[in-house]
Amino acid sequence: MRAIFVQVKCELGRTYEVAAEAVDTVEQVSEVYSTSGHWDLLIKCYLPADMDVGRFVGEQIQTLPHIRDTHTIITFNAFT
C-alpha cells in the first residue's frame, strides 16, 4: 500500500459536505482534514501499489460533487 495526499478546493460553503462524501463513498480514503490556506481539505488515501494514481484521483476524487480543484502529493517513504 502506498499513501497519497490530495489537497482539495471546494465550492464555497460545501467543505463539510465534500469531506463527508469522500469518507462515506471512497473506500481508499483513510482520513480527511480541514485546512487553512489555499486548500480547504487534505485527503489521505492508501492505494494498492499497482493502482494508477492519476486514474484514481481523476475518477474517484475529482468527480465528487462540489470539488473545484485538486493537487495530488505522491509519497515515497514513511518514517516512524
C-alpha positions as CSV (number, residue, x, y, z in Angstrom):
1,M,0.0,0.0,0.0
2,R,1.2,3.5,-0.8
3,A,-0.1,6.7,0.8
4,I,-1.1,9.7,-1.3
5,F,-2.5,13.1,-0.2
6,V,-4.9,15.1,-2.2
7,Q,-5.4,18.8,-1.4
8,V,-8.9,19.9,-2.4
9,K,-10.5,23.3,-3.1
10,C,-14.3,23.1,-2.6
11,E,-17.1,25.3,-3.8
12,L,-17.9,28.0,-1.2
13,G,-19.9,26.6,1.8
14,R,-19.5,23.0,0.7
15,T,-16.3,21.9,2.6
16,Y,-18.0,19.7,5.2
17,E,-20.3,18.1,2.6
18,V,-17.3,17.2,0.4
19,A,-15.4,15.8,3.4
20,A,-18.4,13.6,4.4
21,E,-18.9,12.4,0.8
22,A,-15.2,11.4,0.5
23,V,-15.2,9.5,3.7
24,D,-18.5,7.8,3.0
25,T,-18.1,6.8,-0.6
26,V,-14.4,6.3,-1.4
27,E,-13.0,3.1,0.0
28,Q,-9.3,4.2,-0.2
29,V,-9.9,7.4,1.8
30,S,-8.2,7.0,5.2
31,E,-8.6,10.5,6.7
32,V,-9.9,13.9,5.7
33,Y,-8.7,17.1,7.4
34,S,-10.0,20.6,7.0
35,T,-7.1,23.0,6.5
36,S,-6.5,26.7,6.3
37,G,-4.9,28.5,3.4
38,H,-5.3,27.9,-0.4
39,W,-6.8,24.4,0.0
40,D,-9.9,23.5,2.0
41,L,-9.3,19.8,2.6
42,L,-6.4,17.4,2.9
43,I,-7.5,13.8,2.0
44,K,-5.2,10.9,2.9
45,C,-5.6,7.8,0.8
46,Y,-4.0,4.4,0.8
47,L,-3.7,2.8,-2.7
48,P,-2.5,-0.6,-3.7
49,A,1.0,-0.5,-5.3
50,D,-0.4,-1.4,-8.7
51,M,-3.3,1.2,-8.7
52,D,-3.0,4.0,-11.2
53,V,-2.8,7.2,-9.1
54,G,-3.9,9.5,-11.9
55,R,-7.0,7.4,-12.7
56,F,-7.9,7.1,-9.1
57,V,-7.7,10.8,-8.4
58,G,-9.5,11.7,-11.7
59,E,-12.3,9.1,-11.3
60,Q,-12.8,8.8,-7.5
61,I,-11.8,12.2,-6.0
62,Q,-12.2,14.8,-8.7
63,T,-15.7,13.6,-9.6
64,L,-17.1,14.1,-6.1
65,P,-19.7,16.8,-6.0
66,H,-18.7,20.4,-5.2
67,I,-14.9,20.0,-5.8
68,R,-13.3,22.9,-7.8
69,D,-9.7,21.9,-7.9
70,T,-7.2,19.3,-6.6
71,H,-3.5,19.0,-6.0
72,T,-2.0,15.5,-5.5
73,I,1.1,14.7,-3.4
74,I,2.6,11.3,-4.0
75,T,4.6,9.9,-1.1
76,F,7.8,7.8,-1.3
77,N,8.7,6.7,2.2
78,A,7.0,6.7,5.6
79,F,9.3,7.3,8.6
80,T,8.3,6.1,12.0
